[in-house]
Amino acid sequence: MENLKERFDPKDYLAETGEGRTISTYHKNEKIFLQGEFADRVFYIQKGKVKITVLSEHNKEALVAILGKDEFFGQGCLTGQPNRVATAMALTECEVMRIEKHEIARALRDESMFAQMFVDHLLSRMIRVEEDLVDQLSNSSERRLARALLNLANFGKEGRPEPIITKVSQETLAEMIGTTRSRVSFFMNKFRKLGYIKYNGTLEVHASLLSVLLADPPEIQ
């Protein structure tokens, strides 16, 4: 009897090293790649969080995204992007799989389950970017902060928020939501007093913070 091809499992593929796939550990604040570097691989986060930033020609840095477990980044190389248009840095201790461009192109071509998973990821990212734009244009800084904290705690992925393992600075949060550090400090204290978040060595986000998003929208601040 002809041997059947072993079933391809995207989760196993992204958990183990192999042809064109290596796993690296990055310490907090360690650069994964720099803006302007040659783009020749895609990255997949197995553990931790990664910050994506862009530096303007006037040396002004802007925060583009904070990504977490099971997310890809650096996929611009697949569309012919020769150099990185942003910098990726470990926001926490990270374990990241590096997949060479030729290998991920092969997997997308030959493995339909992986291709579907990758497309689903890209669509989810696109939807999130659109939501971020709407958030910036239509919501108050309080609601934007609540949404950012829930996203950092992976609310919606596993059904309940999880502790944010690292100390995310108020400056970073201010960059994420487009406001000042003093506004972030004010609302963080408010959320803590209301029991929506808790400081205990780490920042713990409670599901009750969702009530800020579900309340009638206040006047934009």
C-alpha positions in Angstrom: 0.0 0.0 0.0 1.2 3.5 -0.9 2.4 5.4 2.2 0.2 8.3 2.9 1.9 11.7 3.4 2.1 12.5 7.1 -0.5 15.1 8.0 0.9 18.6 8.2 0.2 20.4 11.5 0.9 24.1 11.5 1.2 24.2 15.3 3.9 21.5 15.2 5.6 23.3 12.3 5.7 26.6 14.3 6.9 24.9 17.5 9.9 22.9 16.2 13.1 23.8 14.4 13.7 22.3 11.0 14.6 23.2 7.4 14.8 27.0 7.3 13.5 27.4 10.8 15.4 28.4 13.9 14.3 29.5 17.4 16.1 32.4 19.2 15.7 33.9 22.6 15.7 37.7 23.0 16.2 39.6 26.2 14.0 42.5 27.2 14.9 45.6 25.0 17.0 43.5 22.7 16.6 44.4 19.0 15.3 41.6 16.7 15.9 43.6 13.6 16.5 47.2 12.7 14.8 49.5 10.3 16.7 49.5 7.0 18.2 46.0 7.4 17.9 43.5 4.6 14.5 41.6 4.9 15.0 37.9 4.3 12.9 36.1 6.9 9.6 36.1 8.7 9.3 35.9 12.5 6.8 34.0 14.7 6.4 34.8 18.5 6.3 31.6 20.6 6.6 33.5 23.9 6.7 37.1 25.0 5.8 40.4 23.4 7.5 42.4 20.7 7.4 46.1 20.0 7.4 47.5 16.4 8.5 51.1 15.9 9.3 53.4 13.0 12.0 56.1 13.0 11.3 59.2 10.8 13.9 61.0 8.8 13.9 63.6 11.7 14.7 60.8 14.2 11.3 60.8 15.8 10.2 57.4 16.9 6.6 56.2 16.5 5.1 53.0 18.1 3.4 51.0 15.4 2.3 47.8 17.3 2.8 45.6 20.2 2.6 41.9 19.2 2.2 38.8 21.4 2.3 35.0 21.4 1.3 33.3 18.1 1.7 36.4 16.0 3.8 36.8 12.9 5.9 39.9 12.0 8.4 40.8 9.3 6.2 39.4 6.6 6.8 42.4 4.3 9.7 40.4 2.7 7.1 38.1 1.1 5.8 41.0 -1.0 9.2 42.0 -2.4 10.1 44.4 0.4 13.9 44.5 0.2 14.6 46.2 3.5 12.9 46.5 6.9 10.6 49.5 7.2 10.4 49.3 11.0 12.4 48.1 14.0 11.4 45.1 16.1 12.4 44.9 19.7 11.7 42.5 22.5 9.4 44.2 25.0 9.7 41.2 27.3 11.9 38.0 27.4 10.9 36.4 24.1 11.2 33.2 22.2 10.9 33.8 18.5 11.0 31.4 15.5 12.8 32.8 12.5 11.6 31.3 9.2 13.7 31.9 6.1 11.9 33.6 3.2 12.3 30.6 0.9 11.0 28.2 3.5 7.8 30.1 4.4 7.1 30.6 0.7 7.3 26.9 0.2 5.0 26.2 3.2 2.5 28.7 1.9 2.6 27.1 -1.5 2.6 23.4 -0.5 0.7 23.3 2.8 -2.9 24.5 2.6 -3.5 24.4 6.4 -0.5 26.6 7.0 -1.6 29.0 4.2 -5.1 29.3 5.7 -3.6 30.0 9.2 -1.3 32.7 7.8 -4.1 34.4 5.8 -6.3 34.3 8.9 -3.5 36.0 10.8 -3.1 38.7 8.2 -6.8 39.4 8.1 -7.0 39.6 11.9 -4.1 42.1 11.8 -5.8 44.2 9.2 -9.0 44.3 11.2 -7.1 45.3 14.3 -5.3 48.2 12.4 -8.7 49.4 11.2 -10.1 49.2 14.7 -7.1 51.2 16.0 -7.7 53.9 13.5 -11.4 54.1 14.5 -10.3 54.1 18.1 -8.0 57.0 17.6 -10.6 59.0 15.7 -13.7 58.4 17.7 -12.9 57.4 21.3 -11.7 59.2 24.4 -8.2 58.6 25.8 -9.8 56.7 28.7 -11.5 54.2 26.4 -8.4 53.9 24.2 -6.3 53.1 27.3 -8.8 50.5 28.4 -8.7 48.8 25.0 -4.9 48.9 24.9 -4.7 47.2 28.3 -7.2 44.5 27.3 -5.3 43.8 24.1 -2.0 43.6 26.0 -3.6 41.1 28.4 -4.8 39.0 25.3 -8.5 39.6 26.2 -10.7 37.8 23.7 -8.1 35.2 22.6 -8.6 32.7 25.5 -11.8 34.2 26.8 -10.3 36.0 29.9 -7.5 38.5 30.4 -4.2 37.3 31.7 -1.6 39.2 33.8 0.8 41.4 31.8 4.0 39.8 32.8 6.2 42.8 32.2 6.1 46.4 33.4 4.8 48.3 30.4 5.8 52.0 31.0 3.3 54.8 31.0 5.3 56.4 28.2 4.7 53.3 26.0 1.0 53.3 26.8 0.8 57.0 26.0 2.5 56.3 22.6 0.0 53.5 21.9 -3.1 55.6 22.4 -1.9 59.0 21.3 -2.0 60.9 24.5 0.2 62.3 27.3 1.9 60.3 30.1 0.0 62.4 32.7 -3.4 61.4 31.2 -2.3 57.7 31.2 -1.2 58.1 34.9 -4.6 59.7 35.8 -6.7 56.9 34.2 -4.4 54.1 35.5 -5.0 55.3 39.0 -8.7 55.6 38.3 -8.8 52.0 36.9 -6.9 50.7 40.0 -9.2 52.4 42.5 -12.2 50.9 40.7 -10.7 47.4 40.8 -10.3 47.1 37.0 -6.5 46.6 37.2 -4.2 45.5 40.0 -0.5 46.1 40.6 1.3 43.3 42.4 4.8 43.2 40.9 3.0 42.7 37.5 0.1 44.6 36.0 -3.0 42.4 36.2 -6.0 43.4 34.0 -9.5 42.2 35.1 -12.4 41.5 32.8 -14.3 44.2 34.5 -12.2 46.8 32.6 -14.4 45.9 29.6 -17.2 48.0 31.2 -15.2 51.1 30.2 -15.6 50.1 26.5 -19.3 49.1 26.9 -20.3 52.3 28.7 -21.9 55.2 26.8 -19.0 57.0 25.0 -17.9 60.1 26.8 -16.9 63.3 25.1 -13.6 62.9 23.2 -10.6 64.2 25.3 
